[in-house]
Amino acid sequence: MPATNPMVKLEADEFCDDTDLVTNLVTKQKARLERAY
């Protein structure tokens, strides 16, 4: 997962024990990237 945003990486590290939260975070990040293009 490319964490170009330091805050995103912090959130991912913080919730690394909860797969659902990480998956949700990645899904949101993918949605943001798709909107950017």
mmCIF entry with sequence, helices, sheets and N, C-alpha, C, O atoms, coordinates in Angstrom:
data_MODEL
# 
_entry.id   MODEL 
# 
_entity.id                         1 
_entity.type                       polymer 
_entity.pdbx_number_of_molecules   1 
# 
_entity_poly.entity_id                      1 
_entity_poly.type                           'polypeptide(L)' 
_entity_poly.nstd_linkage                   no 
_entity_poly.nstd_monomer                   no 
_entity_poly.pdbx_seq_one_letter_code       MPATNPMVKLEADEFCDDTDLVTNLVTKQKARLERAY 
_entity_poly.pdbx_seq_one_letter_code_can   MPATNPMVKLEADEFCDDTDLVTNLVTKQKARLERAY 
_entity_poly.pdbx_strand_id                 A 
# 
loop_
_entity_poly_seq.entity_id 
_entity_poly_seq.num 
_entity_poly_seq.mon_id 
_entity_poly_seq.hetero 
1 1  MET n 
1 2  PRO n 
1 3  ALA n 
1 4  THR n 
1 5  ASN n 
1 6  PRO n 
1 7  MET n 
1 8  VAL n 
1 9  LYS n 
1 10 LEU n 
1 11 GLU n 
1 12 ALA n 
1 13 ASP n 
1 14 GLU n 
1 15 PHE n 
1 16 CYS n 
1 17 ASP n 
1 18 ASP n 
1 19 THR n 
1 20 ASP n 
1 21 LEU n 
1 22 VAL n 
1 23 THR n 
1 24 ASN n 
1 25 LEU n 
1 26 VAL n 
1 27 THR n 
1 28 LYS n 
1 29 GLN n 
1 30 LYS n 
1 31 ALA n 
1 32 ARG n 
1 33 LEU n 
1 34 GLU n 
1 35 ARG n 
1 36 ALA n 
1 37 TYR n 
# 
_struct_asym.id          A 
_struct_asym.entity_id   1 
# 
loop_
_struct_conf.conf_type_id 
_struct_conf.id 
_struct_conf.pdbx_PDB_helix_id 
_struct_conf.beg_label_comp_id 
_struct_conf.beg_label_asym_id 
_struct_conf.beg_label_seq_id 
_struct_conf.pdbx_beg_PDB_ins_code 
_struct_conf.end_label_comp_id 
_struct_conf.end_label_asym_id 
_struct_conf.end_label_seq_id 
_struct_conf.pdbx_end_PDB_ins_code 
_struct_conf.beg_auth_comp_id 
_struct_conf.beg_auth_asym_id 
_struct_conf.beg_auth_seq_id 
_struct_conf.end_auth_comp_id 
_struct_conf.end_auth_asym_id 
_struct_conf.end_auth_seq_id 
_struct_conf.pdbx_PDB_helix_class 
_struct_conf.details 
_struct_conf.pdbx_PDB_helix_length 
HELX_P HELX_P1 AA1 PRO A 6  ? GLU A 14 ? PRO A 6  GLU A 14 1 ? 9  
HELX_P HELX_P2 AA2 THR A 19 ? ALA A 36 ? THR A 19 ALA A 36 1 ? 18 
# 
_struct_conf_type.id          HELX_P 
_struct_conf_type.criteria    ? 
_struct_conf_type.reference   ? 
# 
loop_
_atom_site.group_PDB 
_atom_site.id 
_atom_site.type_symbol 
_atom_site.label_atom_id 
_atom_site.label_alt_id 
_atom_site.label_comp_id 
_atom_site.label_asym_id 
_atom_site.label_entity_id 
_atom_site.label_seq_id 
_atom_site.pdbx_PDB_ins_code 
_atom_site.Cartn_x 
_atom_site.Cartn_y 
_atom_site.Cartn_z 
_atom_site.occupancy 
_atom_site.B_iso_or_equiv 
_atom_site.pdbx_formal_charge 
_atom_site.auth_seq_id 
_atom_site.auth_comp_id 
_atom_site.auth_asym_id 
_atom_site.auth_atom_id 
_atom_site.pdbx_PDB_model_num 
ATOM 1   N N  . MET A 1 1  ? 0.845   -1.194 0.000   1.00 0.00 ? 1  MET A N  1 
ATOM 2   C CA . MET A 1 1  ? 0.000   0.000  0.000   1.00 0.00 ? 1  MET A CA 1 
ATOM 3   C C  . MET A 1 1  ? 0.885   1.251  0.000   1.00 0.00 ? 1  MET A C  1 
ATOM 4   O O  . MET A 1 1  ? 1.588   1.506  0.978   1.00 0.00 ? 1  MET A O  1 
ATOM 5   N N  . PRO A 1 2  ? 0.859   2.015  -1.060  1.00 0.00 ? 2  PRO A N  1 
ATOM 6   C CA . PRO A 1 2  ? 1.702   3.216  -1.126  1.00 0.00 ? 2  PRO A CA 1 
ATOM 7   C C  . PRO A 1 2  ? 1.172   4.321  -0.234  1.00 0.00 ? 2  PRO A C  1 
ATOM 8   O O  . PRO A 1 2  ? 0.184   4.974  -0.567  1.00 0.00 ? 2  PRO A O  1 
ATOM 9   N N  . ALA A 1 3  ? 1.824   4.532  0.896   1.00 0.00 ? 3  ALA A N  1 
ATOM 10  C CA . ALA A 1 3  ? 1.373   5.575  1.825   1.00 0.00 ? 3  ALA A CA 1 
ATOM 11  C C  . ALA A 1 3  ? 2.169   6.842  1.569   1.00 0.00 ? 3  ALA A C  1 
ATOM 12  O O  . ALA A 1 3  ? 3.126   7.142  2.283   1.00 0.00 ? 3  ALA A O  1 
ATOM 13  N N  . THR A 1 4  ? 1.766   7.582  0.547   1.00 0.00 ? 4  THR A N  1 
ATOM 14  C CA . THR A 1 4  ? 2.469   8.818  0.223   1.00 0.00 ? 4  THR A CA 1 
ATOM 15  C C  . THR A 1 4  ? 2.128   9.895  1.236   1.00 0.00 ? 4  THR A C  1 
ATOM 16  O O  . THR A 1 4  ? 2.921   10.806 1.474   1.00 0.00 ? 4  THR A O  1 
ATOM 17  N N  . ASN A 1 5  ? 0.947   9.789  1.833   1.00 0.00 ? 5  ASN A N  1 
ATOM 18  C CA . ASN A 1 5  ? 0.521   10.754 2.846   1.00 0.00 ? 5  ASN A CA 1 
ATOM 19  C C  . ASN A 1 5  ? 0.912   10.211 4.217   1.00 0.00 ? 5  ASN A C  1 
ATOM 20  O O  . ASN A 1 5  ? 0.434   9.142  4.598   1.00 0.00 ? 5  ASN A O  1 
ATOM 21  N N  . PRO A 1 6  ? 1.767   10.911 4.979   1.00 0.00 ? 6  PRO A N  1 
ATOM 22  C CA . PRO A 1 6  ? 2.212   10.413 6.298   1.00 0.00 ? 6  PRO A CA 1 
ATOM 23  C C  . PRO A 1 6  ? 1.051   10.107 7.232   1.00 0.00 ? 6  PRO A C  1 
ATOM 24  O O  . PRO A 1 6  ? 1.116   9.149  8.002   1.00 0.00 ? 6  PRO A O  1 
ATOM 25  N N  . MET A 1 7  ? -0.010  10.905 7.176   1.00 0.00 ? 7  MET A N  1 
ATOM 26  C CA . MET A 1 7  ? -1.154  10.670 8.058   1.00 0.00 ? 7  MET A CA 1 
ATOM 27  C C  . MET A 1 7  ? -1.826  9.342  7.722   1.00 0.00 ? 7  MET A C  1 
ATOM 28  O O  . MET A 1 7  ? -2.266  8.623  8.618   1.00 0.00 ? 7  MET A O  1 
ATOM 29  N N  . VAL A 1 8  ? -1.904  9.019  6.440   1.00 0.00 ? 8  VAL A N  1 
ATOM 30  C CA . VAL A 1 8  ? -2.510  7.745  6.041   1.00 0.00 ? 8  VAL A CA 1 
ATOM 31  C C  . VAL A 1 8  ? -1.681  6.587  6.581   1.00 0.00 ? 8  VAL A C  1 
ATOM 32  O O  . VAL A 1 8  ? -2.227  5.588  7.049   1.00 0.00 ? 8  VAL A O  1 
ATOM 33  N N  . LYS A 1 9  ? -0.352  6.727  6.513   1.00 0.00 ? 9  LYS A N  1 
ATOM 34  C CA . LYS A 1 9  ? 0.517   5.661  7.005   1.00 0.00 ? 9  LYS A CA 1 
ATOM 35  C C  . LYS A 1 9  ? 0.337   5.489  8.513   1.00 0.00 ? 9  LYS A C  1 
ATOM 36  O O  . LYS A 1 9  ? 0.296   4.364  9.010   1.00 0.00 ? 9  LYS A O  1 
ATOM 37  N N  . LEU A 1 10 ? 0.229   6.600  9.237   1.00 0.00 ? 10 LEU A N  1 
ATOM 38  C CA . LEU A 1 10 ? 0.030   6.523  10.682  1.00 0.00 ? 10 LEU A CA 1 
ATOM 39  C C  . LEU A 1 10 ? -1.267  5.786  10.996  1.00 0.00 ? 10 LEU A C  1 
ATOM 40  O O  . LEU A 1 10 ? -1.300  4.934  11.884  1.00 0.00 ? 10 LEU A O  1 
ATOM 41  N N  . GLU A 1 11 ? -2.331  6.110  10.271  1.00 0.00 ? 11 GLU A N  1 
ATOM 42  C CA . GLU A 1 11 ? -3.613  5.449  10.514  1.00 0.00 ? 11 GLU A CA 1 
ATOM 43  C C  . GLU A 1 11 ? -3.495  3.957  10.229  1.00 0.00 ? 11 GLU A C  1 
ATOM 44  O O  . GLU A 1 11 ? -4.016  3.135  10.983  1.00 0.00 ? 11 GLU A O  1 
ATOM 45  N N  . ALA A 1 12 ? -2.818  3.609  9.152   1.00 0.00 ? 12 ALA A N  1 
ATOM 46  C CA . ALA A 1 12 ? -2.670  2.200  8.796   1.00 0.00 ? 12 ALA A CA 1 
ATOM 47  C C  . ALA A 1 12 ? -1.887  1.455  9.874   1.00 0.00 ? 12 ALA A C  1 
ATOM 48  O O  . ALA A 1 12 ? -2.237  0.332  10.234  1.00 0.00 ? 12 ALA A O  1 
ATOM 49  N N  . ASP A 1 13 ? -0.826  2.080  10.390  1.00 0.00 ? 13 ASP A N  1 
ATOM 50  C CA . ASP A 1 13 ? -0.032  1.434  11.439  1.00 0.00 ? 13 ASP A CA 1 
ATOM 51  C C  . ASP A 1 13 ? -0.854  1.284  12.720  1.00 0.00 ? 13 ASP A C  1 
ATOM 52  O O  . ASP A 1 13 ? -0.766  0.272  13.416  1.00 0.00 ? 13 ASP A O  1 
ATOM 53  N N  . GLU A 1 14 ? -1.648  2.302  13.013  1.00 0.00 ? 14 GLU A N  1 
ATOM 54  C CA . GLU A 1 14 ? -2.417  2.308  14.252  1.00 0.00 ? 14 GLU A CA 1 
ATOM 55  C C  . GLU A 1 14 ? -3.457  1.192  14.262  1.00 0.00 ? 14 GLU A C  1 
ATOM 56  O O  . GLU A 1 14 ? -3.730  0.595  15.303  1.00 0.00 ? 14 GLU A O  1 
ATOM 57  N N  . PHE A 1 15 ? -4.036  0.914  13.089  1.00 0.00 ? 15 PHE A N  1 
ATOM 58  C CA . PHE A 1 15 ? -5.115  -0.070 13.029  1.00 0.00 ? 15 PHE A CA 1 
ATOM 59  C C  . PHE A 1 15 ? -4.657  -1.376 12.382  1.00 0.00 ? 15 PHE A C  1 
ATOM 60  O O  . PHE A 1 15 ? -5.479  -2.140 11.877  1.00 0.00 ? 15 PHE A O  1 
ATOM 61  N N  . CYS A 1 16 ? -3.338  -1.636 12.394  1.00 0.00 ? 16 CYS A N  1 
ATOM 62  C CA . CYS A 1 16 ? -2.825  -2.799 11.675  1.00 0.00 ? 16 CYS A CA 1 
ATOM 63  C C  . CYS A 1 16 ? -3.365  -4.104 12.257  1.00 0.00 ? 16 CYS A C  1 
ATOM 64  O O  . CYS A 1 16 ? -3.307  -5.144 11.601  1.00 0.00 ? 16 CYS A O  1 
ATOM 65  N N  . ASP A 1 17 ? -3.891  -4.058 13.490  1.00 0.00 ? 17 ASP A N  1 
ATOM 66  C CA . ASP A 1 17 ? -4.408  -5.289 14.100  1.00 0.00 ? 17 ASP A CA 1 
ATOM 67  C C  . ASP A 1 17 ? -5.864  -5.522 13.722  1.00 0.00 ? 17 ASP A C  1 
ATOM 68  O O  . ASP A 1 17 ? -6.437  -6.550 14.084  1.00 0.00 ? 17 ASP A O  1 
ATOM 69  N N  . ASP A 1 18 ? -6.469  -4.587 13.001  1.00 0.00 ? 18 ASP A N  1 
ATOM 70  C CA . ASP A 1 18 ? -7.879  -4.733 12.628  1.00 0.00 ? 18 ASP A CA 1 
ATOM 71  C C  . ASP A 1 18 ? -7.979  -4.707 11.108  1.00 0.00 ? 18 ASP A C  1 
ATOM 72  O O  . ASP A 1 18 ? -7.938  -3.643 10.491  1.00 0.00 ? 18 ASP A O  1 
ATOM 73  N N  . THR A 1 19 ? -8.110  -5.887 10.515  1.00 0.00 ? 19 THR A N  1 
ATOM 74  C CA . THR A 1 19 ? -8.113  -5.997 9.060   1.00 0.00 ? 19 THR A CA 1 
ATOM 75  C C  . THR A 1 19 ? -9.249  -5.197 8.437   1.00 0.00 ? 19 THR A C  1 
ATOM 76  O O  . THR A 1 19 ? -9.080  -4.594 7.378   1.00 0.00 ? 19 THR A O  1 
ATOM 77  N N  . ASP A 1 20 ? -10.408 -5.191 9.095   1.00 0.00 ? 20 ASP A N  1 
ATOM 78  C CA . ASP A 1 20 ? -11.556 -4.479 8.532   1.00 0.00 ? 20 ASP A CA 1 
ATOM 79  C C  . ASP A 1 20 ? -11.272 -2.987 8.415   1.00 0.00 ? 20 ASP A C  1 
ATOM 80  O O  . ASP A 1 20 ? -11.602 -2.366 7.405   1.00 0.00 ? 20 ASP A O  1 
ATOM 81  N N  . LEU A 1 21 ? -10.658 -2.411 9.448   1.00 0.00 ? 21 LEU A N  1 
ATOM 82  C CA . LEU A 1 21 ? -10.366 -0.978 9.411   1.00 0.00 ? 21 LEU A CA 1 
ATOM 83  C C  . LEU A 1 21 ? -9.318  -0.666 8.349   1.00 0.00 ? 21 LEU A C  1 
ATOM 84  O O  . LEU A 1 21 ? -9.423  0.339  7.645   1.00 0.00 ? 21 LEU A O  1 
ATOM 85  N N  . VAL A 1 22 ? -8.315  -1.521 8.234   1.00 0.00 ? 22 VAL A N  1 
ATOM 86  C CA . VAL A 1 22 ? -7.281  -1.308 7.217   1.00 0.00 ? 22 VAL A CA 1 
ATOM 87  C C  . VAL A 1 22 ? -7.894  -1.404 5.823   1.00 0.00 ? 22 VAL A C  1 
ATOM 88  O O  . VAL A 1 22 ? -7.609  -0.584 4.950   1.00 0.00 ? 22 VAL A O  1 
ATOM 89  N N  . THR A 1 23 ? -8.738  -2.413 5.627   1.00 0.00 ? 23 THR A N  1 
ATOM 90  C CA . THR A 1 23 ? -9.386  -2.580 4.326   1.00 0.00 ? 23 THR A CA 1 
ATOM 91  C C  . THR A 1 23 ? -10.228 -1.362 3.999   1.00 0.00 ? 23 THR A C  1 
ATOM 92  O O  . THR A 1 23 ? -10.228 -0.882 2.865   1.00 0.00 ? 23 THR A O  1 
ATOM 93  N N  . ASN A 1 24 ? -10.952 -0.858 5.007   1.00 0.00 ? 24 ASN A N  1 
ATOM 94  C CA . ASN A 1 24 ? -11.782 0.321  4.807   1.00 0.00 ? 24 ASN A CA 1 
ATOM 95  C C  . ASN A 1 24 ? -10.914 1.520  4.439   1.00 0.00 ? 24 ASN A C  1 
ATOM 96  O O  . ASN A 1 24 ? -11.271 2.295  3.551   1.00 0.00 ? 24 ASN A O  1 
ATOM 97  N N  . LEU A 1 25 ? -9.782  1.675  5.113   1.00 0.00 ? 25 LEU A N  1 
ATOM 98  C CA . LEU A 1 25 ? -8.876  2.792  4.839   1.00 0.00 ? 25 LEU A CA 1 
ATOM 99  C C  . LEU A 1 25 ? -8.341  2.704  3.412   1.00 0.00 ? 25 LEU A C  1 
ATOM 100 O O  . LEU A 1 25 ? -8.298  3.704  2.696   1.00 0.00 ? 25 LEU A O  1 
ATOM 101 N N  . VAL A 1 26 ? -7.935  1.501  3.004   1.00 0.00 ? 26 VAL A N  1 
ATOM 102 C CA . VAL A 1 26 ? -7.405  1.309  1.650   1.00 0.00 ? 26 VAL A CA 1 
ATOM 103 C C  . VAL A 1 26 ? -8.489  1.593  0.619   1.00 0.00 ? 26 VAL A C  1 
ATOM 104 O O  . VAL A 1 26 ? -8.221  2.204  -0.416  1.00 0.00 ? 26 VAL A O  1 
ATOM 105 N N  . THR A 1 27 ? -9.720  1.147  0.900   1.00 0.00 ? 27 THR A N  1 
ATOM 106 C CA . THR A 1 27 ? -10.822 1.376  -0.030  1.00 0.00 ? 27 THR A CA 1 
ATOM 107 C C  . THR A 1 27 ? -11.074 2.864  -0.203  1.00 0.00 ? 27 THR A C  1 
ATOM 108 O O  . THR A 1 27 ? -11.284 3.340  -1.319  1.00 0.00 ? 27 THR A O  1 
ATOM 109 N N  . LYS A 1 28 ? -11.053 3.598  0.904   1.00 0.00 ? 28 LYS A N  1 
ATOM 110 C CA . LYS A 1 28 ? -11.251 5.052  0.828   1.00 0.00 ? 28 LYS A CA 1 
ATOM 111 C C  . LYS A 1 28 ? -10.129 5.703  0.032   1.00 0.00 ? 28 LYS A C  1 
ATOM 112 O O  . LYS A 1 28 ? -10.372 6.601  -0.774  1.00 0.00 ? 28 LYS A O  1 
ATOM 113 N N  . GLN A 1 29 ? -8.889  5.245  0.259   1.00 0.00 ? 29 GLN A N  1 
ATOM 114 C CA . GLN A 1 29 ? -7.746  5.813  -0.446  1.00 0.00 ? 29 GLN A CA 1 
ATOM 115 C C  . GLN A 1 29 ? -7.858  5.542  -1.943  1.00 0.00 ? 29 GLN A C  1 
ATOM 116 O O  . GLN A 1 29 ? -7.567  6.420  -2.755  1.00 0.00 ? 29 GLN A O  1 
ATOM 117 N N  . LYS A 1 30 ? -8.280  4.324  -2.316  1.00 0.00 ? 30 LYS A N  1 
ATOM 118 C CA . LYS A 1 30 ? -8.440  3.995  -3.730  1.00 0.00 ? 30 LYS A CA 1 
ATOM 119 C C  . LYS A 1 30 ? -9.517  4.874  -4.355  1.00 0.00 ? 30 LYS A C  1 
ATOM 120 O O  . LYS A 1 30 ? -9.370  5.325  -5.491  1.00 0.00 ? 30 LYS A O  1 
ATOM 121 N N  . ALA A 1 31 ? -10.595 5.116  -3.619  1.00 0.00 ? 31 ALA A N  1 
ATOM 122 C CA . ALA A 1 31 ? -11.674 5.960  -4.135  1.00 0.00 ? 31 ALA A CA 1 
ATOM 123 C C  . ALA A 1 31 ? -11.163 7.377  -4.381  1.00 0.00 ? 31 ALA A C  1 
ATOM 124 O O  . ALA A 1 31 ? -11.523 8.006  -5.377  1.00 0.00 ? 31 ALA A O  1 
ATOM 125 N N  . ARG A 1 32 ? -10.321 7.879  -3.473  1.00 0.00 ? 32 ARG A N  1 
ATOM 126 C CA . ARG A 1 32 ? -9.759  9.227  -3.643  1.00 0.00 ? 32 ARG A CA 1 
ATOM 127 C C  . ARG A 1 32 ? -8.869  9.269  -4.886  1.00 0.00 ? 32 ARG A C  1 
ATOM 128 O O  . ARG A 1 32 ? -8.918  10.227 -5.657  1.00 0.00 ? 32 ARG A O  1 
ATOM 129 N N  . LEU A 1 33 ? -8.059  8.230  -5.077  1.00 0.00 ? 33 LEU A N  1 
ATOM 130 C CA . LEU A 1 33 ? -7.168  8.199  -6.234  1.00 0.00 ? 33 LEU A CA 1 
ATOM 131 C C  . LEU A 1 33 ? -7.974  8.128  -7.528  1.00 0.00 ? 33 LEU A C  1 
ATOM 132 O O  . LEU A 1 33 ? -7.625  8.786  -8.509  1.00 0.00 ? 33 LEU A O  1 
ATOM 133 N N  . GLU A 1 34 ? -9.044  7.340  -7.541  1.00 0.00 ? 34 GLU A N  1 
ATOM 134 C CA . GLU A 1 34 ? -9.872  7.229  -8.740  1.00 0.00 ? 34 GLU A CA 1 
ATOM 135 C C  . GLU A 1 34 ? -10.529 8.566  -9.063  1.00 0.00 ? 34 GLU A C  1 
ATOM 136 O O  . GLU A 1 34 ? -10.660 8.931  -10.231 1.00 0.00 ? 34 GLU A O  1 
ATOM 137 N N  . ARG A 1 35 ? -10.944 9.296  -8.026  1.00 0.00 ? 35 ARG A N  1 
ATOM 138 C CA . ARG A 1 35 ? -11.555 10.604 -8.254  1.00 0.00 ? 35 ARG A CA 1 
ATOM 139 C C  . ARG A 1 35 ? -10.522 11.602 -8.774  1.00 0.00 ? 35 ARG A C  1 
ATOM 140 O O  . ARG A 1 35 ? -10.845 12.491 -9.562  1.00 0.00 ? 35 ARG A O  1 
ATOM 141 N N  . ALA A 1 36 ? -9.266  11.444 -8.319  1.00 0.00 ? 36 ALA A N  1 
ATOM 142 C CA . ALA A 1 36 ? -8.209  12.365 -8.752  1.00 0.00 ? 36 ALA A CA 1 
ATOM 143 C C  . ALA A 1 36 ? -7.966  12.236 -10.257 1.00 0.00 ? 36 ALA A C  1 
ATOM 144 O O  . ALA A 1 36 ? -7.621  13.213 -10.921 1.00 0.00 ? 36 ALA A O  1 
ATOM 145 N N  . TYR A 1 37 ? -8.148  11.035 -10.786 1.00 0.00 ? 37 TYR A N  1 
ATOM 146 C CA . TYR A 1 37 ? -7.992  10.832 -12.228 1.00 0.00 ? 37 TYR A CA 1 
ATOM 147 C C  . TYR A 1 37 ? -9.343  10.903 -12.888 1.00 0.00 ? 37 TYR A C  1 
ATOM 148 O O  . TYR A 1 37 ? -9.444  10.758 -14.106 1.00 0.00 ? 37 TYR A O  1 
# 
